Amino acid sequence: DGSEEMLNSSELKIGDIVLVKAGELIPNDGEIIEGTASVDESAITGESAPVMREAGGDFSSVTGGTTVLTDFLKIKILVGAGESFLDKMINIVEGAARQKTP
């Protein structure tokens, strides 16, 4: 219905539209539908230099857990809570830590 409300990231559903402003974390994996911003992806890639992300084209995908550094992005959520790229990586690392070395 176009109204805005504050939600916890765990409450987001596939298809929800979120507004992420400078200094805020992107809550989940998604596709930018409006805006252009510099994004810090170092938590995912290890690369210290920020990258530009914008609606349309090859640079419109964003990963949950990264940070918008400038401007704002309007993002359509593409995965459910607990299913982001970062969530999957954490599960892999935790699973490996539980396995005993032969």
BALOBA-1460 file (C-alpha; in Angstrom, 3 decimals):
// residues 102
<rec num="1" residu="d" x="0.000" y="0.000" z="0.000"/>
<rec num="2" residu="g" x="3.072" y="2.269" z="-0.130"/>
<rec num="3" residu="s" x="3.230" y="2.975" z="3.594"/>
<rec num="4" residu="e" x="6.540" y="2.944" z="5.474"/>
<rec num="5" residu="e" x="7.221" y="1.215" z="8.781"/>
<rec num="6" residu="m" x="10.239" y="0.157" z="10.829"/>
<rec num="7" residu="l" x="10.834" y="-3.620" z="10.944"/>
<rec num="8" residu="n" x="13.464" y="-5.935" z="12.336"/>
<rec num="9" residu="s" x="15.403" y="-7.649" z="9.555"/>
<rec num="10" residu="s" x="14.034" y="-11.002" z="10.796"/>
<rec num="11" residu="e" x="10.523" y="-9.786" z="9.868"/>
<rec num="12" residu="l" x="11.356" y="-9.081" z="6.221"/>
<rec num="13" residu="k" x="9.765" y="-11.218" z="3.533"/>
<rec num="14" residu="i" x="10.670" y="-11.845" z="-0.095"/>
<rec num="15" residu="g" x="9.365" y="-8.928" z="-2.167"/>
<rec num="16" residu="d" x="9.453" y="-6.355" z="0.649"/>
<rec num="17" residu="i" x="10.920" y="-2.972" z="-0.311"/>
<rec num="18" residu="v" x="13.385" y="-1.415" z="2.143"/>
<rec num="19" residu="l" x="14.964" y="2.042" z="2.246"/>
<rec num="20" residu="v" x="18.587" y="1.945" z="3.412"/>
<rec num="21" residu="k" x="20.297" y="5.274" z="4.112"/>
<rec num="22" residu="a" x="23.975" y="6.212" z="4.470"/>
<rec num="23" residu="g" x="25.492" y="4.563" z="7.543"/>
<rec num="24" residu="e" x="22.923" y="1.755" z="7.687"/>
<rec num="25" residu="l" x="23.383" y="-1.978" z="7.112"/>
<rec num="26" residu="i" x="21.641" y="-3.625" z="4.188"/>
<rec num="27" residu="p" x="19.346" y="-6.094" z="5.997"/>
<rec num="28" residu="n" x="19.240" y="-8.913" z="3.441"/>
<rec num="29" residu="d" x="20.207" y="-9.829" z="-0.106"/>
<rec num="30" residu="g" x="18.294" y="-7.873" z="-2.710"/>
<rec num="31" residu="e" x="18.011" y="-5.931" z="-5.931"/>
<rec num="32" residu="i" x="18.274" y="-2.137" z="-6.034"/>
<rec num="33" residu="i" x="15.140" y="-0.602" z="-7.520"/>
<rec num="34" residu="e" x="16.032" y="3.043" z="-6.865"/>
<rec num="35" residu="g" x="19.120" y="5.041" z="-5.985"/>
<rec num="36" residu="t" x="22.880" y="5.025" z="-6.390"/>
<rec num="37" residu="a" x="25.254" y="4.683" z="-3.457"/>
<rec num="38" residu="s" x="28.729" y="3.712" z="-2.378"/>
<rec num="39" residu="v" x="28.620" y="0.411" z="-0.461"/>
<rec num="40" residu="d" x="31.205" y="-1.101" z="1.892"/>
<rec num="41" residu="e" x="31.340" y="-4.818" z="1.033"/>
<rec num="42" residu="s" x="34.509" y="-5.542" z="3.027"/>
<rec num="43" residu="a" x="32.619" y="-7.827" z="5.437"/>
<rec num="44" residu="i" x="31.887" y="-10.126" z="2.483"/>
<rec num="45" residu="t" x="34.749" y="-9.622" z="0.024"/>
<rec num="46" residu="g" x="37.623" y="-8.427" z="2.209"/>
<rec num="47" residu="e" x="38.141" y="-5.588" z="-0.269"/>
<rec num="48" residu="s" x="38.594" y="-2.309" z="1.597"/>
<rec num="49" residu="a" x="37.603" y="-0.027" z="-1.302"/>
<rec num="50" residu="p" x="33.861" y="0.720" z="-1.451"/>
<rec num="51" residu="v" x="31.914" y="-0.115" z="-4.620"/>
<rec num="52" residu="m" x="29.177" y="1.818" z="-6.409"/>
<rec num="53" residu="r" x="25.804" y="0.107" z="-6.595"/>
<rec num="54" residu="e" x="22.861" y="1.410" z="-8.605"/>
<rec num="55" residu="a" x="19.468" y="0.420" z="-9.938"/>
<rec num="56" residu="g" x="19.495" y="-1.443" z="-13.251"/>
<rec num="57" residu="g" x="22.450" y="-3.037" z="-14.981"/>
<rec num="58" residu="d" x="25.231" y="-5.207" z="-13.632"/>
<rec num="59" residu="f" x="25.684" y="-3.446" z="-10.288"/>
<rec num="60" residu="s" x="22.162" y="-3.649" z="-8.883"/>
<rec num="61" residu="s" x="22.561" y="-6.665" z="-6.583"/>
<rec num="62" residu="v" x="23.396" y="-6.100" z="-2.924"/>
<rec num="63" residu="t" x="24.329" y="-8.478" z="-0.129"/>
<rec num="64" residu="g" x="22.861" y="-8.390" z="3.353"/>
<rec num="65" residu="g" x="25.380" y="-7.344" z="5.998"/>
<rec num="66" residu="t" x="27.076" y="-4.737" z="3.820"/>
<rec num="67" residu="t" x="26.876" y="-1.014" z="4.625"/>
<rec num="68" residu="v" x="25.576" y="1.906" z="2.562"/>
<rec num="69" residu="l" x="28.189" y="4.671" z="2.859"/>
<rec num="70" residu="t" x="26.610" y="7.479" z="0.818"/>
<rec num="71" residu="d" x="23.137" y="8.518" z="-0.301"/>
<rec num="72" residu="f" x="20.389" y="5.865" z="-0.131"/>
<rec num="73" residu="l" x="19.179" y="2.702" z="-1.830"/>
<rec num="74" residu="k" x="15.661" y="1.356" z="-2.199"/>
<rec num="75" residu="i" x="16.020" y="-2.431" z="-2.266"/>
<rec num="76" residu="k" x="13.620" y="-5.268" z="-3.111"/>
<rec num="77" residu="i" x="14.344" y="-8.206" z="-0.782"/>
<rec num="78" residu="l" x="15.068" y="-11.428" z="-2.716"/>
<rec num="79" residu="v" x="15.557" y="-14.026" z="0.051"/>
<rec num="80" residu="g" x="13.871" y="-14.841" z="3.339"/>
<rec num="81" residu="a" x="15.296" y="-14.213" z="6.798"/>
<rec num="82" residu="g" x="18.226" y="-16.527" z="7.547"/>
<rec num="83" residu="e" x="18.773" y="-17.346" z="3.850"/>
<rec num="84" residu="s" x="21.188" y="-14.581" z="2.830"/>
<rec num="85" residu="f" x="24.640" y="-15.168" z="1.390"/>
<rec num="86" residu="l" x="26.169" y="-14.150" z="4.728"/>
<rec num="87" residu="d" x="23.879" y="-16.536" z="6.667"/>
<rec num="88" residu="k" x="24.926" y="-19.408" z="4.379"/>
<rec num="89" residu="m" x="28.626" y="-18.607" z="4.829"/>
<rec num="90" residu="i" x="28.245" y="-18.508" z="8.625"/>
<rec num="91" residu="n" x="26.510" y="-21.915" z="8.550"/>
<rec num="92" residu="i" x="29.328" y="-23.399" z="6.452"/>
<rec num="93" residu="v" x="31.996" y="-22.069" z="8.824"/>
<rec num="94" residu="e" x="30.100" y="-23.254" z="11.913"/>
<rec num="95" residu="g" x="29.608" y="-26.685" z="10.333"/>
<rec num="96" residu="a" x="33.313" y="-26.958" z="9.541"/>
<rec num="97" residu="a" x="34.229" y="-25.932" z="13.091"/>
<rec num="98" residu="r" x="32.089" y="-28.767" z="14.513"/>
<rec num="99" residu="q" x="33.789" y="-31.449" z="12.421"/>
<rec num="100" residu="k" x="36.747" y="-33.216" z="13.977"/>
<rec num="101" residu="t" x="39.993" y="-33.340" z="12.080"/>
<rec num="102" residu="p" x="41.007" y="-36.957" z="11.359"/>
